[in-house]
Amino acid sequence: MSNSKPNPYRRYFRCAFAAEKRLSNDNHSYKWVDEALLDEVKALWFRIGRLEQGMLTGRVEEERDAQEEKTKFEEFGLKLETEISARMEDVVNEVKSEVKKALVLVVLGFVGMVVLAKIL
């Protein structure tokens, strides 16, 4: 605590060497406690600002990543839908071909039965 007339009873920090040796008139560094606390508060505000900026940057990056994932998912869904549609068309064409073959066999069988009925 200061005993000087301009700053009576004002608290201060002084260098460890002077405090350890209990020097009364030392020319070592000192800092007023209230100023030191203000410096600490300013440093904390700066750190908080950097953390907030980092959090905002992280949120922007997360939103961008989420949008990219959504786009990839939509592209994959579209690709899958196209592939399924193509396979379904192939199956439908195969079934149509089989039905036509069966219809031709039925018609030929019917014609053959009509011809046999007329002959007999």
LOPABA-37274 format. One record per atom (N, C-alpha, C): residue number from 1; atom name; x, y, z. Coordinates in Angstrom, 2 decimals, always signed. Layout:
REM residues N
{pos: NUM; site: CA; east: X; north: Y; up: Z}
...
REM end
This chain:
REM residues 120
{pos: 1; site: N; east: +0.85; north: -1.15; up: +0.00}
{pos: 1; site: CA; east: +0.00; north: +0.00; up: +0.00}
{pos: 1; site: C; east: +0.91; north: +1.23; up: +0.00}
{pos: 2; site: N; east: +0.50; north: +2.24; up: -0.77}
{pos: 2; site: CA; east: +1.33; north: +3.43; up: -0.91}
{pos: 2; site: C; east: +1.21; north: +4.32; up: +0.33}
{pos: 3; site: N; east: +2.33; north: +4.86; up: +0.72}
{pos: 3; site: CA; east: +2.36; north: +5.84; up: +1.82}
{pos: 3; site: C; east: +2.70; north: +7.23; up: +1.30}
{pos: 4; site: N; east: +2.69; north: +7.42; up: -0.02}
{pos: 4; site: CA; east: +3.05; north: +8.72; up: -0.58}
{pos: 4; site: C; east: +1.89; north: +9.69; up: -0.46}
{pos: 5; site: N; east: +2.19; north: +10.99; up: -0.49}
{pos: 5; site: CA; east: +1.15; north: +12.01; up: -0.35}
{pos: 5; site: C; east: +0.25; north: +12.07; up: -1.58}
{pos: 6; site: N; east: +0.76; north: +11.94; up: -2.82}
{pos: 6; site: CA; east: -0.15; north: +12.02; up: -3.97}
{pos: 6; site: C; east: -1.08; north: +10.81; up: -4.08}
{pos: 7; site: N; east: -0.66; north: +9.67; up: -3.56}
{pos: 7; site: CA; east: -1.46; north: +8.44; up: -3.68}
{pos: 7; site: C; east: -1.53; north: +7.71; up: -2.33}
{pos: 8; site: N; east: -2.11; north: +8.31; up: -1.34}
{pos: 8; site: CA; east: -2.13; north: +7.65; up: -0.02}
{pos: 8; site: C; east: -3.03; north: +6.41; up: -0.05}
{pos: 9; site: N; east: -2.57; north: +5.36; up: +0.52}
{pos: 9; site: CA; east: -3.27; north: +4.10; up: +0.69}
{pos: 9; site: C; east: -3.68; north: +3.44; up: -0.65}
{pos: 10; site: N; east: -3.08; north: +3.87; up: -1.72}
{pos: 10; site: CA; east: -3.38; north: +3.24; up: -3.02}
{pos: 10; site: C; east: -2.55; north: +1.97; up: -3.12}
{pos: 11; site: N; east: -3.21; north: +0.89; up: -3.51}
{pos: 11; site: CA; east: -2.53; north: -0.41; up: -3.57}
{pos: 11; site: C; east: -1.76; north: -0.53; up: -4.88}
{pos: 12; site: N; east: -0.63; north: -1.24; up: -4.83}
{pos: 12; site: CA; east: +0.18; north: -1.43; up: -6.02}
{pos: 12; site: C; east: +0.89; north: -2.78; up: -5.95}
{pos: 13; site: N; east: +1.30; north: -3.22; up: -7.15}
{pos: 13; site: CA; east: +2.14; north: -4.41; up: -7.27}
{pos: 13; site: C; east: +3.56; north: -3.92; up: -7.55}
{pos: 14; site: N; east: +4.53; north: -4.63; up: -7.03}
{pos: 14; site: CA; east: +5.91; north: -4.29; up: -7.36}
{pos: 14; site: C; east: +6.65; north: -5.56; up: -7.73}
{pos: 15; site: N; east: +7.82; north: -5.41; up: -8.27}
{pos: 15; site: CA; east: +8.54; north: -6.58; up: -8.76}
{pos: 15; site: C; east: +8.85; north: -7.53; up: -7.61}
{pos: 16; site: N; east: +8.98; north: -8.77; up: -7.93}
{pos: 16; site: CA; east: +9.18; north: -9.81; up: -6.93}
{pos: 16; site: C; east: +10.49; north: -9.63; up: -6.17}
{pos: 17; site: N; east: +11.52; north: -9.15; up: -6.87}
{pos: 17; site: CA; east: +12.82; north: -8.96; up: -6.22}
{pos: 17; site: C; east: +12.71; north: -7.93; up: -5.10}
{pos: 18; site: N; east: +12.06; north: -6.78; up: -5.40}
{pos: 18; site: CA; east: +11.93; north: -5.72; up: -4.39}
{pos: 18; site: C; east: +11.06; north: -6.19; up: -3.24}
{pos: 19; site: N; east: +10.01; north: -6.92; up: -3.53}
{pos: 19; site: CA; east: +9.13; north: -7.39; up: -2.47}
{pos: 19; site: C; east: +9.85; north: -8.42; up: -1.60}
{pos: 20; site: N; east: +10.65; north: -9.26; up: -2.24}
{pos: 20; site: CA; east: +11.36; north: -10.30; up: -1.51}
{pos: 20; site: C; east: +12.43; north: -9.71; up: -0.59}
{pos: 21; site: N; east: +13.13; north: -8.70; up: -1.06}
{pos: 21; site: CA; east: +14.21; north: -8.09; up: -0.28}
{pos: 21; site: C; east: +13.69; north: -6.97; up: +0.64}
{pos: 22; site: N; east: +12.41; north: -6.68; up: +0.56}
{pos: 22; site: CA; east: +11.76; north: -5.64; up: +1.36}
{pos: 22; site: C; east: +12.51; north: -4.31; up: +1.24}
{pos: 23; site: N; east: +12.76; north: -3.95; up: -0.01}
{pos: 23; site: CA; east: +13.45; north: -2.69; up: -0.27}
{pos: 23; site: C; east: +12.44; north: -1.54; up: -0.10}
{pos: 24; site: N; east: +12.84; north: -0.49; up: +0.63}
{pos: 24; site: CA; east: +11.91; north: +0.62; up: +0.86}
{pos: 24; site: C; east: +12.00; north: +1.65; up: -0.26}
{pos: 25; site: N; east: +13.18; north: +2.02; up: -0.68}
{pos: 25; site: CA; east: +13.34; north: +2.97; up: -1.78}
{pos: 25; site: C; east: +13.94; north: +2.25; up: -2.97}
{pos: 26; site: N; east: +13.14; north: +1.47; up: -3.63}
{pos: 26; site: CA; east: +13.65; north: +0.74; up: -4.79}
{pos: 26; site: C; east: +13.24; north: +1.45; up: -6.07}
{pos: 27; site: N; east: +14.02; north: +1.25; up: -7.09}
{pos: 27; site: CA; east: +13.70; north: +1.82; up: -8.40}
{pos: 27; site: C; east: +13.19; north: +0.73; up: -9.33}
{pos: 28; site: N; east: +12.54; north: -0.23; up: -8.73}
{pos: 28; site: CA; east: +12.04; north: -1.35; up: -9.52}
{pos: 28; site: C; east: +10.63; north: -1.05; up: -10.03}
{pos: 29; site: N; east: +10.20; north: -1.87; up: -10.92}
{pos: 29; site: CA; east: +8.88; north: -1.67; up: -11.54}
{pos: 29; site: C; east: +7.76; north: -1.89; up: -10.54}
{pos: 30; site: N; east: +6.72; north: -1.10; up: -10.72}
{pos: 30; site: CA; east: +5.51; north: -1.29; up: -9.93}
{pos: 30; site: C; east: +4.32; north: -0.94; up: -10.82}
{pos: 31; site: N; east: +3.14; north: -1.36; up: -10.40}
{pos: 31; site: CA; east: +1.92; north: -1.04; up: -11.13}
{pos: 31; site: C; east: +0.79; north: -0.93; up: -10.13}
{pos: 32; site: N; east: -0.04; north: +0.10; up: -10.32}
{pos: 32; site: CA; east: -1.18; north: +0.29; up: -9.44}
{pos: 32; site: C; east: -2.17; north: -0.85; up: -9.64}
{pos: 33; site: N; east: -2.77; north: -1.32; up: -8.59}
{pos: 33; site: CA; east: -3.68; north: -2.45; up: -8.65}
{pos: 33; site: C; east: -4.87; north: -2.15; up: -9.54}
{pos: 34; site: N; east: -5.46; north: -0.94; up: -9.39}
{pos: 34; site: CA; east: -6.63; north: -0.62; up: -10.20}
{pos: 34; site: C; east: -6.29; north: -0.58; up: -11.69}
{pos: 35; site: N; east: -5.13; north: -0.07; up: -12.05}
{pos: 35; site: CA; east: -4.70; north: -0.05; up: -13.45}
{pos: 35; site: C; east: -4.44; north: -1.47; up: -13.95}
{pos: 36; site: N; east: -3.85; north: -2.28; up: -13.10}
{pos: 36; site: CA; east: -3.58; north: -3.67; up: -13.48}
{pos: 36; site: C; east: -4.88; north: -4.41; up: -13.75}
{pos: 37; site: N; east: -5.89; north: -4.18; up: -12.90}
{pos: 37; site: CA; east: -7.19; north: -4.83; up: -13.10}
{pos: 37; site: C; east: -7.84; north: -4.36; up: -14.40}
{pos: 38; site: N; east: -7.74; north: -3.07; up: -14.71}
{pos: 38; site: CA; east: -8.28; north: -2.56; up: -15.97}
{pos: 38; site: C; east: -7.56; north: -3.19; up: -17.17}
{pos: 39; site: N; east: -6.24; north: -3.34; up: -17.06}
{pos: 39; site: CA; east: -5.50; north: -4.00; up: -18.12}
{pos: 39; site: C; east: -5.95; north: -5.45; up: -18.30}
{pos: 40; site: N; east: -6.20; north: -6.14; up: -17.20}
{pos: 40; site: CA; east: -6.68; north: -7.52; up: -17.27}
{pos: 40; site: C; east: -8.05; north: -7.58; up: -17.94}
{pos: 41; site: N; east: -8.93; north: -6.64; up: -17.56}
{pos: 41; site: CA; east: -10.27; north: -6.61; up: -18.16}
{pos: 41; site: C; east: -10.18; north: -6.36; up: -19.66}
{pos: 42; site: N; east: -9.32; north: -5.42; up: -20.06}
{pos: 42; site: CA; east: -9.15; north: -5.14; up: -21.49}
{pos: 42; site: C; east: -8.63; north: -6.38; up: -22.23}
{pos: 43; site: N; east: -7.68; north: -7.06; up: -21.62}
{pos: 43; site: CA; east: -7.13; north: -8.27; up: -22.24}
{pos: 43; site: C; east: -8.22; north: -9.34; up: -22.36}
{pos: 44; site: N; east: -9.06; north: -9.47; up: -21.33}
{pos: 44; site: CA; east: -10.14; north: -10.45; up: -21.39}
{pos: 44; site: C; east: -11.17; north: -10.09; up: -22.45}
{pos: 45; site: N; east: -11.50; north: -8.80; up: -22.58}
{pos: 45; site: CA; east: -12.43; north: -8.37; up: -23.63}
{pos: 45; site: C; east: -11.87; north: -8.71; up: -25.00}
{pos: 46; site: N; east: -10.58; north: -8.50; up: -25.17}
{pos: 46; site: CA; east: -9.95; north: -8.84; up: -26.45}
{pos: 46; site: C; east: -10.05; north: -10.33; up: -26.72}
{pos: 47; site: N; east: -9.76; north: -11.15; up: -25.70}
{pos: 47; site: CA; east: -9.85; north: -12.61; up: -25.87}
{pos: 47; site: C; east: -11.27; north: -13.05; up: -26.14}
{pos: 48; site: N; east: -12.23; north: -12.44; up: -25.44}
{pos: 48; site: CA; east: -13.65; north: -12.78; up: -25.66}
{pos: 48; site: C; east: -14.05; north: -12.42; up: -27.09}
{pos: 49; site: N; east: -13.59; north: -11.26; up: -27.56}
{pos: 49; site: CA; east: -13.88; north: -10.86; up: -28.95}
{pos: 49; site: C; east: -13.33; north: -11.86; up: -29.94}
{pos: 50; site: N; east: -12.09; north: -12.32; up: -29.70}
{pos: 50; site: CA; east: -11.51; north: -13.33; up: -30.60}
{pos: 50; site: C; east: -12.29; north: -14.63; up: -30.54}
{pos: 51; site: N; east: -12.72; north: -15.03; up: -29.35}
{pos: 51; site: CA; east: -13.51; north: -16.26; up: -29.22}
{pos: 51; site: C; east: -14.86; north: -16.13; up: -29.93}
{pos: 52; site: N; east: -15.51; north: -14.97; up: -29.76}
{pos: 52; site: CA; east: -16.78; north: -14.74; up: -30.45}
{pos: 52; site: C; east: -16.59; north: -14.79; up: -31.96}
{pos: 53; site: N; east: -15.53; north: -14.16; up: -32.44}
{pos: 53; site: CA; east: -15.25; north: -14.19; up: -33.87}
{pos: 53; site: C; east: -15.01; north: -15.61; up: -34.35}
{pos: 54; site: N; east: -14.27; north: -16.37; up: -33.55}
{pos: 54; site: CA; east: -14.03; north: -17.78; up: -33.90}
{pos: 54; site: C; east: -15.31; north: -18.58; up: -33.92}
{pos: 55; site: N; east: -16.20; north: -18.30; up: -32.97}
{pos: 55; site: CA; east: -17.47; north: -19.01; up: -32.93}
{pos: 55; site: C; east: -18.32; north: -18.65; up: -34.15}
{pos: 56; site: N; east: -18.34; north: -17.36; up: -34.51}
{pos: 56; site: CA; east: -19.10; north: -16.95; up: -35.69}
{pos: 56; site: C; east: -18.53; north: -17.58; up: -36.95}
{pos: 57; site: N; east: -17.21; north: -17.60; up: -37.04}
{pos: 57; site: CA; east: -16.56; north: -18.22; up: -38.18}
{pos: 57; site: C; east: -16.90; north: -19.71; up: -38.22}
{pos: 58; site: N; east: -16.88; north: -20.35; up: -37.05}
{pos: 58; site: CA; east: -17.22; north: -21.77; up: -36.97}
{pos: 58; site: C; east: -18.65; north: -22.01; up: -37.38}
{pos: 59; site: N; east: -19.56; north: -21.13; up: -36.97}
{pos: 59; site: CA; east: -20.97; north: -21.29; up: -37.36}
{pos: 59; site: C; east: -21.13; north: -21.15; up: -38.86}
{pos: 60; site: N; east: -20.46; north: -20.17; up: -39.45}
{pos: 60; site: CA; east: -20.55; north: -19.97; up: -40.90}
{pos: 60; site: C; east: -20.02; north: -21.21; up: -41.61}
{pos: 61; site: N; east: -18.90; north: -21.73; up: -41.12}
{pos: 61; site: CA; east: -18.33; north: -22.94; up: -41.73}
{pos: 61; site: C; east: -19.26; north: -24.13; up: -41.56}
{pos: 62; site: N; east: -19.88; north: -24.27; up: -40.38}
{pos: 62; site: CA; east: -20.82; north: -25.37; up: -40.16}
{pos: 62; site: C; east: -22.02; north: -25.25; up: -41.09}
{pos: 63; site: N; east: -22.53; north: -24.04; up: -41.26}
{pos: 63; site: CA; east: -23.67; north: -23.84; up: -42.16}
{pos: 63; site: C; east: -23.27; north: -24.16; up: -43.60}
{pos: 64; site: N; east: -22.06; north: -23.76; up: -44.00}
{pos: 64; site: CA; east: -21.59; north: -24.05; up: -45.35}
{pos: 64; site: C; east: -21.42; north: -25.56; up: -45.53}
{pos: 65; site: N; east: -20.86; north: -26.22; up: -44.53}
{pos: 65; site: CA; east: -20.69; north: -27.67; up: -44.60}
{pos: 65; site: C; east: -22.03; north: -28.37; up: -44.66}
{pos: 66; site: N; east: -22.99; north: -27.89; up: -43.86}
{pos: 66; site: CA; east: -24.33; north: -28.49; up: -43.88}
{pos: 66; site: C; east: -24.98; north: -28.31; up: -45.25}
{pos: 67; site: N; east: -24.80; north: -27.14; up: -45.85}
{pos: 67; site: CA; east: -25.36; north: -26.89; up: -47.18}
{pos: 67; site: C; east: -24.70; north: -27.80; up: -48.22}
{pos: 68; site: N; east: -23.38; north: -27.98; up: -48.10}
{pos: 68; site: CA; east: -22.68; north: -28.88; up: -49.02}
{pos: 68; site: C; east: -23.18; north: -30.31; up: -48.87}
{pos: 69; site: N; east: -23.36; north: -30.75; up: -47.62}
{pos: 69; site: CA; east: -23.88; north: -32.10; up: -47.37}
{pos: 69; site: C; east: -25.28; north: -32.26; up: -47.94}
{pos: 70; site: N; east: -26.11; north: -31.24; up: -47.77}
{pos: 70; site: CA; east: -27.48; north: -31.28; up: -48.30}
{pos: 70; site: C; east: -27.45; north: -31.38; up: -49.82}
{pos: 71; site: N; east: -26.57; north: -30.59; up: -50.46}
{pos: 71; site: CA; east: -26.45; north: -30.63; up: -51.91}
{pos: 71; site: C; east: -25.99; north: -32.00; up: -52.38}
{pos: 72; site: N; east: -24.98; north: -32.56; up: -51.69}
{pos: 72; site: CA; east: -24.49; north: -33.90; up: -52.05}
{pos: 72; site: C; east: -25.59; north: -34.94; up: -51.90}
{pos: 73; site: N; east: -26.36; north: -34.82; up: -50.80}
{pos: 73; site: CA; east: -27.45; north: -35.78; up: -50.57}
{pos: 73; site: C; east: -28.50; north: -35.67; up: -51.67}
{pos: 74; site: N; east: -28.84; north: -34.44; up: -52.06}
{pos: 74; site: CA; east: -29.83; north: -34.24; up: -53.12}
{pos: 74; site: C; east: -29.31; north: -34.79; up: -54.44}
{pos: 75; site: N; east: -28.02; north: -34.55; up: -54.75}
{pos: 75; site: CA; east: -27.43; north: -35.09; up: -55.98}
{pos: 75; site: C; east: -27.45; north: -36.62; up: -55.95}
{pos: 76; site: N; east: -27.11; north: -37.20; up: -54.81}
{pos: 76; site: CA; east: -27.12; north: -38.66; up: -54.69}
{pos: 76; site: C; east: -28.53; north: -39.19; up: -54.88}
{pos: 77; site: N; east: -29.52; north: -38.51; up: -54.27}
{pos: 77; site: CA; east: -30.93; north: -38.93; up: -54.42}
{pos: 77; site: C; east: -31.37; north: -38.87; up: -55.87}
{pos: 78; site: N; east: -30.97; north: -37.80; up: -56.57}
{pos: 78; site: CA; east: -31.33; north: -37.65; up: -57.98}
{pos: 78; site: C; east: -30.66; north: -38.75; up: -58.81}
{pos: 79; site: N; east: -29.40; north: -39.03; up: -58.53}
{pos: 79; site: CA; east: -28.68; north: -40.08; up: -59.26}
{pos: 79; site: C; east: -29.33; north: -41.44; up: -59.01}
{pos: 80; site: N; east: -29.67; north: -41.70; up: -57.75}
{pos: 80; site: CA; east: -30.30; north: -42.96; up: -57.40}
{pos: 80; site: C; east: -31.66; north: -43.09; up: -58.08}
{pos: 81; site: N; east: -32.43; north: -42.02; up: -58.08}
{pos: 81; site: CA; east: -33.75; north: -42.03; up: -58.73}
{pos: 81; site: C; east: -33.62; north: -42.30; up: -60.23}
{pos: 82; site: N; east: -32.62; north: -41.68; up: -60.87}
{pos: 82; site: CA; east: -32.39; north: -41.89; up: -62.30}
{pos: 82; site: C; east: -32.01; north: -43.34; up: -62.57}
{pos: 83; site: N; east: -31.14; north: -43.89; up: -61.74}
{pos: 83; site: CA; east: -30.71; north: -45.28; up: -61.92}
{pos: 83; site: C; east: -31.87; north: -46.25; up: -61.74}
{pos: 84; site: N; east: -32.69; north: -46.00; up: -60.73}
{pos: 84; site: CA; east: -33.85; north: -46.87; up: -60.48}
{pos: 84; site: C; east: -34.83; north: -46.79; up: -61.64}
{pos: 85; site: N; east: -35.05; north: -45.57; up: -62.15}
{pos: 85; site: CA; east: -35.97; north: -45.39; up: -63.29}
{pos: 85; site: C; east: -35.46; north: -46.15; up: -64.51}
{pos: 86; site: N; east: -34.16; north: -46.08; up: -64.76}
{pos: 86; site: CA; east: -33.58; north: -46.79; up: -65.90}
{pos: 86; site: C; east: -33.76; north: -48.30; up: -65.74}
{pos: 87; site: N; east: -33.52; north: -48.81; up: -64.56}
{pos: 87; site: CA; east: -33.69; north: -50.25; up: -64.33}
{pos: 87; site: C; east: -35.15; north: -50.68; up: -64.47}
{pos: 88; site: N; east: -36.05; north: -49.83; up: -63.98}
{pos: 88; site: CA; east: -37.49; north: -50.15; up: -64.10}
{pos: 88; site: C; east: -37.90; north: -50.18; up: -65.57}
{pos: 89; site: N; east: -37.38; north: -49.25; up: -66.36}
{pos: 89; site: CA; east: -37.70; north: -49.24; up: -67.79}
{pos: 89; site: C; east: -37.18; north: -50.52; up: -68.45}
{pos: 90; site: N; east: -35.99; north: -50.97; up: -68.08}
{pos: 90; site: CA; east: -35.45; north: -52.21; up: -68.63}
{pos: 90; site: C; east: -36.35; north: -53.39; up: -68.28}
{pos: 91; site: N; east: -36.79; north: -53.46; up: -67.04}
{pos: 91; site: CA; east: -37.65; north: -54.57; up: -66.60}
{pos: 91; site: C; east: -38.98; north: -54.51; up: -67.34}
{pos: 92; site: N; east: -39.56; north: -53.32; up: -67.46}
{pos: 92; site: CA; east: -40.84; north: -53.18; up: -68.17}
{pos: 92; site: C; east: -40.69; north: -53.60; up: -69.62}
{pos: 93; site: N; east: -39.59; north: -53.20; up: -70.27}
{pos: 93; site: CA; east: -39.36; north: -53.61; up: -71.66}
{pos: 93; site: C; east: -39.20; north: -55.12; up: -71.78}
{pos: 94; site: N; east: -38.51; north: -55.76; up: -70.85}
{pos: 94; site: CA; east: -38.38; north: -57.22; up: -70.87}
{pos: 94; site: C; east: -39.74; north: -57.89; up: -70.73}
{pos: 95; site: N; east: -40.56; north: -57.39; up: -69.79}
{pos: 95; site: CA; east: -41.89; north: -57.97; up: -69.57}
{pos: 95; site: C; east: -42.75; north: -57.79; up: -70.81}
{pos: 96; site: N; east: -42.68; north: -56.62; up: -71.44}
{pos: 96; site: CA; east: -43.46; north: -56.38; up: -72.67}
{pos: 96; site: C; east: -43.04; north: -57.36; up: -73.75}
{pos: 97; site: N; east: -41.74; north: -57.60; up: -73.87}
{pos: 97; site: CA; east: -41.23; north: -58.54; up: -74.86}
{pos: 97; site: C; east: -41.76; north: -59.95; up: -74.59}
{pos: 98; site: N; east: -41.74; north: -60.36; up: -73.32}
{pos: 98; site: CA; east: -42.24; north: -61.70; up: -72.95}
{pos: 98; site: C; east: -43.75; north: -61.80; up: -73.22}
{pos: 99; site: N; east: -44.48; north: -60.74; up: -72.93}
{pos: 99; site: CA; east: -45.94; north: -60.75; up: -73.17}
{pos: 99; site: C; east: -46.22; north: -60.85; up: -74.66}
{pos: 100; site: N; east: -45.45; north: -60.14; up: -75.49}
{pos: 100; site: CA; east: -45.63; north: -60.20; up: -76.95}
{pos: 100; site: C; east: -45.36; north: -61.61; up: -77.46}
{pos: 101; site: N; east: -44.29; north: -62.24; up: -76.93}
{pos: 101; site: CA; east: -43.98; north: -63.62; up: -77.34}
{pos: 101; site: C; east: -45.13; north: -64.55; up: -76.96}
{pos: 102; site: N; east: -45.63; north: -64.39; up: -75.74}
{pos: 102; site: CA; east: -46.74; north: -65.24; up: -75.30}
{pos: 102; site: C; east: -47.97; north: -65.00; up: -76.15}
{pos: 103; site: N; east: -48.25; north: -63.74; up: -76.50}
{pos: 103; site: CA; east: -49.41; north: -63.41; up: -77.33}
{pos: 103; site: C; east: -49.28; north: -64.02; up: -78.72}
{pos: 104; site: N; east: -48.05; north: -63.97; up: -79.28}
{pos: 104; site: CA; east: -47.81; north: -64.58; up: -80.59}
{pos: 104; site: C; east: -48.06; north: -66.09; up: -80.50}
{pos: 105; site: N; east: -47.59; north: -66.74; up: -79.46}
{pos: 105; site: CA; east: -47.81; north: -68.18; up: -79.30}
{pos: 105; site: C; east: -49.30; north: -68.50; up: -79.16}
{pos: 106; site: N; east: -50.03; north: -67.68; up: -78.41}
{pos: 106; site: CA; east: -51.47; north: -67.90; up: -78.25}
{pos: 106; site: C; east: -52.18; north: -67.75; up: -79.58}
{pos: 107; site: N; east: -51.84; north: -66.70; up: -80.34}
{pos: 107; site: CA; east: -52.47; north: -66.47; up: -81.65}
{pos: 107; site: C; east: -52.14; north: -67.62; up: -82.59}
{pos: 108; site: N; east: -50.87; north: -68.05; up: -82.62}
{pos: 108; site: CA; east: -50.49; north: -69.17; up: -83.49}
{pos: 108; site: C; east: -51.21; north: -70.45; up: -83.09}
{pos: 109; site: N; east: -51.33; north: -70.66; up: -81.78}
{pos: 109; site: CA; east: -52.06; north: -71.84; up: -81.32}
{pos: 109; site: C; east: -53.52; north: -71.77; up: -81.71}
{pos: 110; site: N; east: -54.12; north: -70.60; up: -81.59}
{pos: 110; site: CA; east: -55.52; north: -70.43; up: -81.97}
{pos: 110; site: C; east: -55.71; north: -70.64; up: -83.47}
{pos: 111; site: N; east: -54.80; north: -70.07; up: -84.27}
{pos: 111; site: CA; east: -54.87; north: -70.25; up: -85.73}
{pos: 111; site: C; east: -54.69; north: -71.72; up: -86.06}
{pos: 112; site: N; east: -53.76; north: -72.36; up: -85.39}
{pos: 112; site: CA; east: -53.54; north: -73.79; up: -85.64}
{pos: 112; site: C; east: -54.78; north: -74.60; up: -85.29}
{pos: 113; site: N; east: -55.46; north: -74.27; up: -84.21}
{pos: 113; site: CA; east: -56.66; north: -75.00; up: -83.83}
{pos: 113; site: C; east: -57.79; north: -74.75; up: -84.83}
{pos: 114; site: N; east: -57.90; north: -73.53; up: -85.33}
{pos: 114; site: CA; east: -58.93; north: -73.22; up: -86.33}
{pos: 114; site: C; east: -58.64; north: -73.98; up: -87.61}
{pos: 115; site: N; east: -57.38; north: -74.01; up: -88.01}
{pos: 115; site: CA; east: -57.01; north: -74.75; up: -89.24}
{pos: 115; site: C; east: -57.30; north: -76.23; up: -89.04}
{pos: 116; site: N; east: -56.96; north: -76.79; up: -87.90}
{pos: 116; site: CA; east: -57.22; north: -78.21; up: -87.65}
{pos: 116; site: C; east: -58.71; north: -78.49; up: -87.59}
{pos: 117; site: N; east: -59.46; north: -77.55; up: -87.05}
{pos: 117; site: CA; east: -60.92; north: -77.74; up: -86.98}
{pos: 117; site: C; east: -61.53; north: -77.75; up: -88.36}
{pos: 118; site: N; east: -61.03; north: -76.96; up: -89.28}
{pos: 118; site: CA; east: -61.56; north: -76.91; up: -90.64}
{pos: 118; site: C; east: -61.14; north: -78.15; up: -91.41}
{pos: 119; site: N; east: -59.96; north: -78.65; up: -91.16}
{pos: 119; site: CA; east: -59.47; north: -79.82; up: -91.87}
{pos: 119; site: C; east: -60.25; north: -81.05; up: -91.40}
{pos: 120; site: N; east: -60.52; north: -81.14; up: -90.22}
{pos: 120; site: CA; east: -61.19; north: -82.34; up: -89.71}
{pos: 120; site: C; east: -62.63; north: -82.18; up: -89.86}
REM end
